[in-house]
């Protein structure tokens, strides 16, 4: 499910969009879309695990302008 969600994010990832972080855009320049989707899904899984382990709510990282 995380890979499917990552593919949905990548589908709309364009410079200036809310779903596209600098990390994701740089990754998409270097790697094929499906490889980037796996990397994004892995990142989401690590965030989810950390939230569950600490019992915290999601805190979105500030976007650098």
N, CA, C, O and CB atoms as a CASP TS submission, in Angstrom:
PFRMAT TS
TARGET T0000
AUTHOR 0000-0000-0000
METHOD Language model
MODEL 1
PARENT N/A
ATOM      1  N   UNK     1       0.829  -1.184   0.000  1.00  0.00           N
ATOM      2  CA  UNK     1       0.000   0.000   0.000  1.00  0.00           C
ATOM      3  C   UNK     1       0.876   1.252   0.000  1.00  0.00           C
ATOM      4  O   UNK     1       0.520   2.264  -0.604  1.00  0.00           O
ATOM      5  CB  UNK     1      -0.945  -0.004   1.209  1.00  0.00           C
ATOM      6  N   UNK     2       2.007   1.180   0.670  1.00  0.00           N
ATOM      7  CA  UNK     2       2.887   2.346   0.686  1.00  0.00           C
ATOM      8  C   UNK     2       3.454   2.643  -0.701  1.00  0.00           C
ATOM      9  O   UNK     2       3.613   3.807  -1.067  1.00  0.00           O
ATOM     10  CB  UNK     2       4.025   2.131   1.678  1.00  0.00           C
ATOM     11  N   UNK     3       3.755   1.614  -1.464  1.00  0.00           N
ATOM     12  CA  UNK     3       4.277   1.817  -2.817  1.00  0.00           C
ATOM     13  C   UNK     3       3.203   2.428  -3.712  1.00  0.00           C
ATOM     14  O   UNK     3       3.494   3.310  -4.520  1.00  0.00           O
ATOM     15  CB  UNK     3       4.778   0.483  -3.415  1.00  0.00           C
ATOM     16  N   UNK     4       1.969   1.963  -3.570  1.00  0.00           N
ATOM     17  CA  UNK     4       0.869   2.537  -4.356  1.00  0.00           C
ATOM     18  C   UNK     4       0.687   4.010  -3.999  1.00  0.00           C
ATOM     19  O   UNK     4       0.496   4.845  -4.883  1.00  0.00           O
ATOM     20  CB  UNK     4      -0.451   1.754  -4.111  1.00  0.00           C
ATOM     21  N   UNK     5       0.746   4.325  -2.723  1.00  0.00           N
ATOM     22  CA  UNK     5       0.639   5.713  -2.297  1.00  0.00           C
ATOM     23  C   UNK     5       1.794   6.551  -2.802  1.00  0.00           C
ATOM     24  O   UNK     5       1.599   7.701  -3.198  1.00  0.00           O
ATOM     25  CB  UNK     5       0.570   5.793  -0.797  1.00  0.00           C
ATOM     26  N   UNK     6       2.996   5.994  -2.793  1.00  0.00           N
ATOM     27  CA  UNK     6       4.165   6.711  -3.295  1.00  0.00           C
ATOM     28  C   UNK     6       4.039   6.978  -4.790  1.00  0.00           C
ATOM     29  O   UNK     6       4.410   8.052  -5.264  1.00  0.00           O
ATOM     30  CB  UNK     6       5.443   5.918  -3.007  1.00  0.00           C
ATOM     31  N   UNK     7       3.519   6.009  -5.530  1.00  0.00           N
ATOM     32  CA  UNK     7       3.319   6.218  -6.973  1.00  0.00           C
ATOM     33  C   UNK     7       2.312   7.333  -7.227  1.00  0.00           C
ATOM     34  O   UNK     7       2.456   8.097  -8.181  1.00  0.00           O
ATOM     35  CB  UNK     7       2.843   4.917  -7.647  1.00  0.00           C
ATOM     36  N   UNK     8       1.292   7.428  -6.376  1.00  0.00           N
ATOM     37  CA  UNK     8       0.302   8.497  -6.524  1.00  0.00           C
ATOM     38  C   UNK     8       0.945   9.856  -6.259  1.00  0.00           C
ATOM     39  O   UNK     8       0.643  10.827  -6.953  1.00  0.00           O
ATOM     40  CB  UNK     8      -0.890   8.273  -5.567  1.00  0.00           C
ATOM     41  N   UNK     9       1.818   9.933  -5.275  1.00  0.00           N
ATOM     42  CA  UNK     9       2.510  11.195  -4.988  1.00  0.00           C
ATOM     43  C   UNK     9       3.418  11.561  -6.153  1.00  0.00           C
ATOM     44  O   UNK     9       3.462  12.719  -6.569  1.00  0.00           O
ATOM     45  CB  UNK     9       3.330  11.091  -3.676  1.00  0.00           C
ATOM     46  N   UNK    10       4.140  10.583  -6.680  1.00  0.00           N
ATOM     47  CA  UNK    10       5.072  10.834  -7.779  1.00  0.00           C
ATOM     48  C   UNK    10       4.334  11.261  -9.042  1.00  0.00           C
ATOM     49  O   UNK    10       4.845  12.069  -9.818  1.00  0.00           O
ATOM     50  CB  UNK    10       5.912   9.586  -8.062  1.00  0.00           C
ATOM     51  N   UNK    11       3.156  10.733  -9.246  1.00  0.00           N
ATOM     52  CA  UNK    11       2.387  11.100 -10.434  1.00  0.00           C
ATOM     53  C   UNK    11       2.155  12.609 -10.519  1.00  0.00           C
ATOM     54  O   UNK    11       2.164  13.181 -11.608  1.00  0.00           O
ATOM     55  CB  UNK    11       1.048  10.370 -10.436  1.00  0.00           C
ATOM     56  N   UNK    12       1.949  13.250  -9.365  1.00  0.00           N
ATOM     57  CA  UNK    12       1.653  14.679  -9.340  1.00  0.00           C
ATOM     58  C   UNK    12       2.843  15.512  -8.877  1.00  0.00           C
ATOM     59  O   UNK    12       2.694  16.708  -8.625  1.00  0.00           O
ATOM     60  CB  UNK    12       0.469  14.943  -8.442  1.00  0.00           C
ATOM     61  N   UNK    13       4.015  14.906  -8.763  1.00  0.00           N
ATOM     62  CA  UNK    13       5.198  15.624  -8.273  1.00  0.00           C
ATOM     63  C   UNK    13       5.782  16.492  -9.375  1.00  0.00           C
ATOM     64  O   UNK    13       6.377  15.997 -10.332  1.00  0.00           O
ATOM     65  CB  UNK    13       6.264  14.636  -7.753  1.00  0.00           C
ATOM     66  N   UNK    14       5.601  17.779  -9.221  1.00  0.00           N
ATOM     67  CA  UNK    14       6.166  18.756 -10.134  1.00  0.00           C
ATOM     68  C   UNK    14       6.708  19.906  -9.289  1.00  0.00           C
ATOM     69  O   UNK    14       6.199  20.153  -8.196  1.00  0.00           O
ATOM     70  CB  UNK    14       5.100  19.255 -11.181  1.00  0.00           C
ATOM     71  N   UNK    15       7.715  20.604  -9.765  1.00  0.00           N
ATOM     72  CA  UNK    15       8.222  21.735  -8.982  1.00  0.00           C
ATOM     73  C   UNK    15       7.099  22.705  -8.628  1.00  0.00           C
ATOM     74  O   UNK    15       6.312  23.100  -9.488  1.00  0.00           O
ATOM     75  CB  UNK    15       9.327  22.471  -9.756  1.00  0.00           C
ATOM     76  N   UNK    16       7.033  23.079  -7.366  1.00  0.00           N
ATOM     77  CA  UNK    16       6.011  24.010  -6.911  1.00  0.00           C
ATOM     78  C   UNK    16       4.768  23.354  -6.344  1.00  0.00           C
ATOM     79  O   UNK    16       3.942  24.040  -5.741  1.00  0.00           O
ATOM     80  CB  UNK    16       5.622  24.884  -8.024  1.00  0.00           C
ATOM     81  N   UNK    17       4.605  22.041  -6.516  1.00  0.00           N
ATOM     82  CA  UNK    17       3.430  21.373  -5.965  1.00  0.00           C
ATOM     83  C   UNK    17       3.649  21.073  -4.487  1.00  0.00           C
ATOM     84  O   UNK    17       4.787  20.955  -4.034  1.00  0.00           O
ATOM     85  CB  UNK    17       3.122  20.075  -6.741  1.00  0.00           C
ATOM     86  N   UNK    18       2.552  20.949  -3.736  1.00  0.00           N
ATOM     87  CA  UNK    18       2.655  20.706  -2.294  1.00  0.00           C
ATOM     88  C   UNK    18       3.222  19.328  -1.986  1.00  0.00           C
ATOM     89  O   UNK    18       3.881  19.151  -0.961  1.00  0.00           O
ATOM     90  CB  UNK    18       1.292  20.855  -1.639  1.00  0.00           C
ATOM     91  N   UNK    19       2.983  18.360  -2.844  1.00  0.00           N
ATOM     92  CA  UNK    19       3.425  16.996  -2.563  1.00  0.00           C
ATOM     93  C   UNK    19       4.879  16.755  -2.947  1.00  0.00           C
ATOM     94  O   UNK    19       5.446  15.720  -2.598  1.00  0.00           O
ATOM     95  CB  UNK    19       2.545  16.015  -3.292  1.00  0.00           C
ATOM     96  N   UNK    20       5.488  17.697  -3.658  1.00  0.00           N
ATOM     97  CA  UNK    20       6.845  17.483  -4.148  1.00  0.00           C
ATOM     98  C   UNK    20       7.854  18.205  -3.265  1.00  0.00           C
ATOM     99  O   UNK    20       7.941  19.432  -3.271  1.00  0.00           O
ATOM    100  CB  UNK    20       6.974  17.958  -5.600  1.00  0.00           C
ATOM    101  N   UNK    21       8.613  17.421  -2.508  1.00  0.00           N
ATOM    102  CA  UNK    21       9.695  17.999  -1.723  1.00  0.00           C
ATOM    103  C   UNK    21      10.940  18.075  -2.608  1.00  0.00           C
ATOM    104  O   UNK    21      11.014  17.434  -3.656  1.00  0.00           O
ATOM    105  CB  UNK    21       9.969  17.159  -0.429  1.00  0.00           C
ATOM    106  N   UNK    22      11.898  18.858  -2.172  1.00  0.00           N
ATOM    107  CA  UNK    22      13.149  18.961  -2.922  1.00  0.00           C
ATOM    108  C   UNK    22      13.819  17.591  -3.007  1.00  0.00           C
ATOM    109  O   UNK    22      14.392  17.236  -4.037  1.00  0.00           O
ATOM    110  CB  UNK    22      14.101  19.990  -2.262  1.00  0.00           C
ATOM    111  N   UNK    23      13.742  16.814  -1.903  1.00  0.00           N
ATOM    112  CA  UNK    23      14.344  15.482  -1.888  1.00  0.00           C
ATOM    113  C   UNK    23      13.744  14.604  -2.983  1.00  0.00           C
ATOM    114  O   UNK    23      14.470  13.918  -3.702  1.00  0.00           O
ATOM    115  CB  UNK    23      14.152  14.820  -0.512  1.00  0.00           C
ATOM    116  N   UNK    24      12.417  14.628  -3.108  1.00  0.00           N
ATOM    117  CA  UNK    24      11.745  13.790  -4.099  1.00  0.00           C
ATOM    118  C   UNK    24      12.062  14.244  -5.515  1.00  0.00           C
ATOM    119  O   UNK    24      12.306  13.407  -6.385  1.00  0.00           O
ATOM    120  CB  UNK    24      10.237  13.807  -3.873  1.00  0.00           C
ATOM    121  N   UNK    25      12.065  15.531  -5.764  1.00  0.00           N
ATOM    122  CA  UNK    25      12.356  16.034  -7.110  1.00  0.00           C
ATOM    123  C   UNK    25      13.782  15.693  -7.527  1.00  0.00           C
ATOM    124  O   UNK    25      14.020  15.324  -8.677  1.00  0.00           O
ATOM    125  CB  UNK    25      12.139  17.553  -7.174  1.00  0.00           C
ATOM    126  N   UNK    26      14.734  15.813  -6.602  1.00  0.00           N
ATOM    127  CA  UNK    26      16.119  15.456  -6.916  1.00  0.00           C
ATOM    128  C   UNK    26      16.240  13.955  -7.171  1.00  0.00           C
ATOM    129  O   UNK    26      16.980  13.527  -8.057  1.00  0.00           O
ATOM    130  CB  UNK    26      17.063  15.881  -5.770  1.00  0.00           C
ATOM    131  N   UNK    27      15.517  13.167  -6.398  1.00  0.00           N
ATOM    132  CA  UNK    27      15.543  11.721  -6.590  1.00  0.00           C
ATOM    133  C   UNK    27      14.979  11.344  -7.958  1.00  0.00           C
ATOM    134  O   UNK    27      15.521  10.471  -8.636  1.00  0.00           O
ATOM    135  CB  UNK    27      14.753  11.021  -5.479  1.00  0.00           C
ATOM    136  N   UNK    28      13.901  11.994  -8.358  1.00  0.00           N
ATOM    137  CA  UNK    28      13.286  11.701  -9.658  1.00  0.00           C
ATOM    138  C   UNK    28      14.184  12.104 -10.826  1.00  0.00           C
ATOM    139  O   UNK    28      14.074  11.541 -11.916  1.00  0.00           O
ATOM    140  CB  UNK    28      11.946  12.415  -9.774  1.00  0.00           C
ATOM    141  N   UNK    29      15.067  13.069 -10.606  1.00  0.00           N
ATOM    142  CA  UNK    29      16.021  13.443 -11.659  1.00  0.00           C
ATOM    143  C   UNK    29      17.079  12.370 -11.852  1.00  0.00           C
ATOM    144  O   UNK    29      17.591  12.182 -12.955  1.00  0.00           O
ATOM    145  CB  UNK    29      16.691  14.778 -11.328  1.00  0.00           C
ATOM    146  N   UNK    30      17.408  11.660 -10.761  1.00  0.00           N
ATOM    147  CA  UNK    30      18.490  10.681 -10.798  1.00  0.00           C
ATOM    148  C   UNK    30      18.035   9.246 -11.055  1.00  0.00           C
ATOM    149  O   UNK    30      18.781   8.452 -11.628  1.00  0.00           O
ATOM    150  CB  UNK    30      19.235  10.729  -9.518  1.00  0.00           C
ATOM    151  N   UNK    31      16.822   8.915 -10.636  1.00  0.00           N
ATOM    152  CA  UNK    31      16.382   7.519 -10.660  1.00  0.00           C
ATOM    153  C   UNK    31      15.082   7.365 -11.441  1.00  0.00           C
ATOM    154  O   UNK    31      14.332   8.331 -11.588  1.00  0.00           O
ATOM    155  CB  UNK    31      16.202   6.991  -9.232  1.00  0.00           C
ATOM    156  N   UNK    32      14.806   6.164 -11.942  1.00  0.00           N
ATOM    157  CA  UNK    32      13.510   5.892 -12.581  1.00  0.00           C
ATOM    158  C   UNK    32      12.365   6.049 -11.575  1.00  0.00           C
ATOM    159  O   UNK    32      12.571   5.960 -10.364  1.00  0.00           O
ATOM    160  CB  UNK    32      13.495   4.465 -13.187  1.00  0.00           C
ATOM    161  N   UNK    33      11.167   6.281 -12.091  1.00  0.00           N
ATOM    162  CA  UNK    33      10.007   6.536 -11.234  1.00  0.00           C
ATOM    163  C   UNK    33       9.719   5.411 -10.252  1.00  0.00           C
ATOM    164  O   UNK    33       9.406   5.670  -9.090  1.00  0.00           O
ATOM    165  CB  UNK    33       8.796   6.768 -12.083  1.00  0.00           C
ATOM    166  N   UNK    34       9.820   4.183 -10.698  1.00  0.00           N
ATOM    167  CA  UNK    34       9.497   3.061  -9.801  1.00  0.00           C
ATOM    168  C   UNK    34      10.535   2.895  -8.698  1.00  0.00           C
ATOM    169  O   UNK    34      10.188   2.519  -7.578  1.00  0.00           O
ATOM    170  CB  UNK    34       9.386   1.764 -10.598  1.00  0.00           C
ATOM    171  N   UNK    35      11.775   3.164  -8.990  1.00  0.00           N
ATOM    172  CA  UNK    35      12.820   3.107  -7.962  1.00  0.00           C
ATOM    173  C   UNK    35      12.592   4.229  -6.950  1.00  0.00           C
ATOM    174  O   UNK    35      12.737   4.027  -5.744  1.00  0.00           O
ATOM    175  CB  UNK    35      14.242   3.221  -8.602  1.00  0.00           C
ATOM    176  N   UNK    36      12.236   5.406  -7.450  1.00  0.00           N
ATOM    177  CA  UNK    36      11.937   6.539  -6.561  1.00  0.00           C
ATOM    178  C   UNK    36      10.717   6.221  -5.693  1.00  0.00           C
ATOM    179  O   UNK    36      10.668   6.621  -4.530  1.00  0.00           O
ATOM    180  CB  UNK    36      11.688   7.834  -7.386  1.00  0.00           C
ATOM    181  N   UNK    37       9.743   5.514  -6.242  1.00  0.00           N
ATOM    182  CA  UNK    37       8.550   5.154  -5.467  1.00  0.00           C
ATOM    183  C   UNK    37       8.912   4.222  -4.321  1.00  0.00           C
ATOM    184  O   UNK    37       8.376   4.362  -3.222  1.00  0.00           O
ATOM    185  CB  UNK    37       7.495   4.493  -6.371  1.00  0.00           C
ATOM    186  N   UNK    38       9.802   3.285  -4.555  1.00  0.00           N
ATOM    187  CA  UNK    38      10.238   2.382  -3.496  1.00  0.00           C
ATOM    188  C   UNK    38      10.980   3.168  -2.415  1.00  0.00           C
ATOM    189  O   UNK    38      10.783   2.925  -1.225  1.00  0.00           O
ATOM    190  CB  UNK    38      11.139   1.259  -4.068  1.00  0.00           C
ATOM    191  N   UNK    39      11.824   4.101  -2.823  1.00  0.00           N
ATOM    192  CA  UNK    39      12.557   4.914  -1.850  1.00  0.00           C
ATOM    193  C   UNK    39      11.594   5.775  -1.030  1.00  0.00           C
ATOM    194  O   UNK    39      11.764   5.909   0.182  1.00  0.00           O
ATOM    195  CB  UNK    39      13.594   5.808  -2.566  1.00  0.00           C
ATOM    196  N   UNK    40      10.596   6.351  -1.676  1.00  0.00           N
ATOM    197  CA  UNK    40       9.614   7.168  -0.964  1.00  0.00           C
ATOM    198  C   UNK    40       8.780   6.305  -0.018  1.00  0.00           C
ATOM    199  O   UNK    40       8.491   6.721   1.104  1.00  0.00           O
ATOM    200  CB  UNK    40       8.699   7.903  -1.961  1.00  0.00           C
ATOM    201  N   UNK    41       8.394   5.120  -0.455  1.00  0.00           N
ATOM    202  CA  UNK    41       7.632   4.209   0.409  1.00  0.00           C
ATOM    203  C   UNK    41       8.469   3.805   1.624  1.00  0.00           C
ATOM    204  O   UNK    41       7.948   3.711   2.735  1.00  0.00           O
ATOM    205  CB  UNK    41       7.188   2.949  -0.381  1.00  0.00           C
ATOM    206  N   UNK    42       9.753   3.569   1.414  1.00  0.00           N
ATOM    207  CA  UNK    42      10.649   3.232   2.520  1.00  0.00           C
ATOM    208  C   UNK    42      10.724   4.393   3.508  1.00  0.00           C
ATOM    209  O   UNK    42      10.690   4.180   4.720  1.00  0.00           O
ATOM    210  CB  UNK    42      12.058   2.880   1.994  1.00  0.00           C
ATOM    211  N   UNK    43      10.825   5.609   3.000  1.00  0.00           N
ATOM    212  CA  UNK    43      10.883   6.784   3.868  1.00  0.00           C
ATOM    213  C   UNK    43       9.585   6.933   4.668  1.00  0.00           C
ATOM    214  O   UNK    43       9.613   7.242   5.859  1.00  0.00           O
ATOM    215  CB  UNK    43      11.145   8.056   3.034  1.00  0.00           C
ATOM    216  N   UNK    44       8.461   6.711   4.008  1.00  0.00           N
ATOM    217  CA  UNK    44       7.172   6.799   4.713  1.00  0.00           C
ATOM    218  C   UNK    44       7.075   5.720   5.786  1.00  0.00           C
ATOM    219  O   UNK    44       6.564   5.979   6.876  1.00  0.00           O
ATOM    220  CB  UNK    44       5.993   6.666   3.718  1.00  0.00           C
ATOM    221  N   UNK    45       7.557   4.513   5.493  1.00  0.00           N
ATOM    222  CA  UNK    45       7.509   3.422   6.469  1.00  0.00           C
ATOM    223  C   UNK    45       8.350   3.763   7.696  1.00  0.00           C
ATOM    224  O   UNK    45       7.937   3.493   8.823  1.00  0.00           O
ATOM    225  CB  UNK    45       8.000   2.105   5.835  1.00  0.00           C
ATOM    226  N   UNK    46       9.529   4.354   7.484  1.00  0.00           N
ATOM    227  CA  UNK    46      10.373   4.730   8.615  1.00  0.00           C
ATOM    228  C   UNK    46       9.729   5.826   9.454  1.00  0.00           C
ATOM    229  O   UNK    46       9.839   5.809  10.680  1.00  0.00           O
ATOM    230  CB  UNK    46      11.740   5.188   8.124  1.00  0.00           C
ATOM    231  N   UNK    47       9.062   6.774   8.812  1.00  0.00           N
ATOM    232  CA  UNK    47       8.362   7.831   9.544  1.00  0.00           C
ATOM    233  C   UNK    47       7.219   7.235  10.359  1.00  0.00           C
ATOM    234  O   UNK    47       7.040   7.576  11.528  1.00  0.00           O
ATOM    235  CB  UNK    47       7.825   8.909   8.570  1.00  0.00           C
ATOM    236  N   UNK    48       6.445   6.342   9.739  1.00  0.00           N
ATOM    237  CA  UNK    48       5.318   5.700  10.429  1.00  0.00           C
ATOM    238  C   UNK    48       5.809   4.891  11.624  1.00  0.00           C
ATOM    239  O   UNK    48       5.220   4.952  12.703  1.00  0.00           O
ATOM    240  CB  UNK    48       4.534   4.790   9.459  1.00  0.00           C
ATOM    241  N   UNK    49       6.893   4.130  11.431  1.00  0.00           N
ATOM    242  CA  UNK    49       7.430   3.342  12.539  1.00  0.00           C
ATOM    243  C   UNK    49       7.862   4.244  13.696  1.00  0.00           C
ATOM    244  O   UNK    49       7.578   3.943  14.855  1.00  0.00           O
ATOM    245  CB  UNK    49       8.614   2.489  12.062  1.00  0.00           C
ATOM    246  N   UNK    50       8.543   5.340  13.389  1.00  0.00           N
ATOM    247  CA  UNK    50       9.004   6.255  14.434  1.00  0.00           C
ATOM    248  C   UNK    50       7.818   6.876  15.174  1.00  0.00           C
ATOM    249  O   UNK    50       7.861   7.032  16.395  1.00  0.00           O
ATOM    250  CB  UNK    50       9.890   7.360  13.827  1.00  0.00           C
ATOM    251  N   UNK    51       6.776   7.226  14.450  1.00  0.00           N
ATOM    252  CA  UNK    51       5.579   7.792  15.085  1.00  0.00           C
ATOM    253  C   UNK    51       4.952   6.777  16.031  1.00  0.00           C
ATOM    254  O   UNK    51       4.575   7.123  17.150  1.00  0.00           O
ATOM    255  CB  UNK    51       4.551   8.235  14.020  1.00  0.00           C
ATOM    256  N   UNK    52       4.838   5.532  15.593  1.00  0.00           N
ATOM    257  CA  UNK    52       4.226   4.502  16.428  1.00  0.00           C
ATOM    258  C   UNK    52       5.099   4.173  17.639  1.00  0.00           C
ATOM    259  O   UNK    52       4.587   3.973  18.741  1.00  0.00           O
ATOM    260  CB  UNK    52       3.974   3.239  15.606  1.00  0.00           C
ATOM    261  N   UNK    53       6.407   4.118  17.434  1.00  0.00           N
ATOM    262  CA  UNK    53       7.322   3.774  18.527  1.00  0.00           C
ATOM    263  C   UNK    53       7.325   4.843  19.612  1.00  0.00           C
ATOM    264  O   UNK    53       7.459   4.538  20.796  1.00  0.00           O
ATOM    265  CB  UNK    53       8.738   3.575  17.991  1.00  0.00           C
ATOM    266  N   UNK    54       7.178   6.096  19.199  1.00  0.00           N
ATOM    267  CA  UNK    54       7.214   7.203  20.155  1.00  0.00           C
ATOM    268  C   UNK    54       5.833   7.658  20.603  1.00  0.00           C
ATOM    269  O   UNK    54       5.713   8.451  21.537  1.00  0.00           O
ATOM    270  CB  UNK    54       7.945   8.365  19.556  1.00  0.00           C
ATOM    271  N   UNK    55       4.793   7.162  19.945  1.00  0.00           N
ATOM    272  CA  UNK    55       3.431   7.573  20.276  1.00  0.00           C
ATOM    273  C   UNK    55       3.163   9.023  19.937  1.00  0.00           C
ATOM    274  O   UNK    55       2.405   9.695  20.636  1.00  0.00           O
ATOM    275  CB  UNK    55       3.163   7.344  21.735  1.00  0.00           C
ATOM    276  N   UNK    56       3.775   9.511  18.874  1.00  0.00           N
ATOM    277  CA  UNK    56       3.642  10.913  18.472  1.00  0.00           C
ATOM    278  C   UNK    56       2.709  11.056  17.279  1.00  0.00           C
ATOM    279  O   UNK    56       2.446  10.102  16.547  1.00  0.00           O
ATOM    280  CB  UNK    56       5.012  11.506  18.137  1.00  0.00           C
ATOM    281  N   UNK    57       2.216  12.277  17.108  1.00  0.00           N
ATOM    282  CA  UNK    57       1.441  12.626  15.917  1.00  0.00           C
ATOM    283  C   UNK    57       2.404  13.077  14.823  1.00  0.00           C
ATOM    284  O   UNK    57       3.545  13.444  15.102  1.00  0.00           O
ATOM    285  CB  UNK    57       0.390  13.743  16.231  1.00  0.00           C
ATOM    286  N   UNK    58       1.941  13.047  13.590  1.00  0.00           N
ATOM    287  CA  UNK    58       2.771  13.466  12.458  1.00  0.00           C
ATOM    288  C   UNK    58       3.059  14.953  12.525  1.00  0.00           C
ATOM    289  O   UNK    58       2.162  15.769  12.739  1.00  0.00           O
ATOM    290  CB  UNK    58       2.091  13.121  11.129  1.00  0.00           C
ATOM    291  N   UNK    59       4.319  15.288  12.338  1.00  0.00           N
ATOM    292  CA  UNK    59       4.735  16.693  12.265  1.00  0.00           C
ATOM    293  C   UNK    59       5.378  16.905  10.908  1.00  0.00           C
ATOM    294  O   UNK    59       6.465  16.393  10.641  1.00  0.00           O
ATOM    295  CB  UNK    59       5.724  17.075  13.432  1.00  0.00           C
ATOM    296  N   UNK    60       4.710  17.654  10.061  1.00  0.00           N
ATOM    297  CA  UNK    60       5.252  17.909   8.734  1.00  0.00           C
ATOM    298  C   UNK    60       6.508  18.761   8.851  1.00  0.00           C
ATOM    299  O   UNK    60       6.565  19.722   9.618  1.00  0.00           O
ATOM    300  CB  UNK    60       4.205  18.600   7.834  1.00  0.00           C
ATOM    301  N   UNK    61       7.518  18.376   8.060  1.00  0.00           N
ATOM    302  CA  UNK    61       8.777  19.126   8.069  1.00  0.00           C
ATOM    303  C   UNK    61       8.581  20.446   7.338  1.00  0.00           C
ATOM    304  O   UNK    61       7.921  20.479   6.300  1.00  0.00           O
ATOM    305  CB  UNK    61       9.925  18.305   7.415  1.00  0.00           C
ATOM    306  N   UNK    62       9.142  21.536   7.860  1.00  0.00           N
ATOM    307  CA  UNK    62       9.017  22.812   7.162  1.00  0.00           C
ATOM    308  C   UNK    62       9.709  22.747   5.808  1.00  0.00           C
ATOM    309  O   UNK    62      10.768  22.133   5.675  1.00  0.00           O
ATOM    310  CB  UNK    62       9.605  23.952   8.006  1.00  0.00           C
ATOM    311  N   UNK    63       9.113  23.376   4.811  1.00  0.00           N
ATOM    312  CA  UNK    63       9.652  23.377   3.453  1.00  0.00           C
ATOM    313  C   UNK    63      10.559  24.581   3.301  1.00  0.00           C
ATOM    314  O   UNK    63      10.150  25.712   3.561  1.00  0.00           O
ATOM    315  CB  UNK    63       8.515  23.397   2.386  1.00  0.00           C
ATOM    316  N   UNK    64      11.784  24.340   2.882  1.00  0.00           N
ATOM    317  CA  UNK    64      12.724  25.442   2.652  1.00  0.00           C
ATOM    318  C   UNK    64      12.356  26.140   1.343  1.00  0.00           C
ATOM    319  O   UNK    64      12.122  25.485   0.327  1.00  0.00           O
ATOM    320  CB  UNK    64      14.204  24.926   2.610  1.00  0.00           C
ATOM    321  N   UNK    65      12.308  27.433   1.376  1.00  0.00           N
ATOM    322  CA  UNK    65      11.930  28.213   0.177  1.00  0.00           C
ATOM    323  C   UNK    65      13.067  28.408  -0.767  1.00  0.00           C
ATOM    324  O   UNK    65      12.902  29.039  -1.811  1.00  0.00           O
ATOM    325  CB  UNK    65      11.394  29.553   0.567  1.00  0.00           C
TER
END
